[in-house]
Amino acid sequence: MKKIPCMIIRGGTSKGVYFRQDDLPADPAARDRVLLAIMGSGEASQINGLGGATSLTSKIGIISKSARPGIDLDYLFAQAGIEQKTIDTRPSCGNILSGIICYASESGLIDLESGVTTVKVYNVNTDSIIEVSAETPNGVLKYDGDTVISGVAGSGSPVRLNFSQIEGAKTGKIFPTGHRRDCINGLNVTCIDVAMPMVLFSAAELGLRGDESKAELDAQGELMARMEAVRLQAGELMGLGDVRGSVVPKMGVLSAPRSDGSITSRYFVPDKCHAAHAVTGAICVAAAANIPGTVAHDCYRASGSVVTIEHPSGFISVDMVCEPDGDSYRFTRAALVRTAKPLMTGFAYYEAE
């Protein structure tokens, strides 16, 4: 057997295995074979690997020092399949990103400042820049604190993420179909690409209230099949090609807020409802909510720059500044707060080829 250094970190509402890029094979195909073996992909339990048998706990962060001017770290996210032997680097994950200062400091990739440490991160998946900040009193990374995020028990020290260059992250266009609203299979949807390509549905058009629990939605096989049929067509219209077997584009089912939020969202990953909400998905929903003519704008209750999204576990807030840019839009701020916790440092063992 072979072994490779790694860390397991809870980042936001996800959990992932983090590696230094230099410790993995340079060839992407060889790298993916190693990752599949380490994660135990190919069986539902992932019993033979470090994967957690859910999409939220079968994630990978690959980190390296950046050679790009003004950038500290490069971040490549990978979603490991569970029953399928797949490694998908098309999406990104803001939750796993929130563990990057933890990993980079523990691995000697960065030096910590006294007070607050801020790093600029290049997201390889989406060709975007994220500024990540964490509290580091006396040059020591702080983990305890009073910050609470929905979907995670307890509290921790805040990790602040501010995303830029998020317009058209995968397709090069905010609205890759050319429209703010499309009709696919009789349903009005918004196909949008800001931080994450998504297909946004109206809950009412699907015959839903919009505030259903994850369990309620996961049990509706016909609903899932109907939404997936739309997603497959949307993938072609968005220029993403055949998206069968891919988690991109993601789907969101939207409705009016129920309490003090701005909008209600149920986020799909893509064949199950997320127990909470993805960071990049939250940015995408917030962006759509700010733009008239979208499905999201129809049910959006605006209140300043902060878009608070109600989800099954509580809420997630995005501080977003959206400015018209000719016939399009520019997002000069998309900021969120997460927490992160290191769980394990050691070696992952895998069968040599």
JONORNOR-V365527 format. One line per field, one symbol per residue. phi: phi as a letter, one per 30 degrees, with the letter a starting at -180 (. if undefined). Layout:
phi = ???
This chain:
phi = .cbbdabcbdchcbbbccbdeddceddeddeddddddddidjbedhdcacdcibddbbbbcccadccdeicdbcbccbcddcdcdbbccddbbdddedcddeddddcidbccdcjbcbbcccdddchbcbccbbdbdhibdccdlcdcbdjbdibaddcccbcbhcdieccibdcddjbdbbcbhicdbccbbbiadbcccdedddicdjcddedddddcddddddddddddddedddicidcdicdcddbbccaddcbcdcacbcccbccbdddbadddddddddddddcejcedddcccdaiddcccdbeckabcbdbccbebidbbbcdabcbcbbbbdcablbccaddd
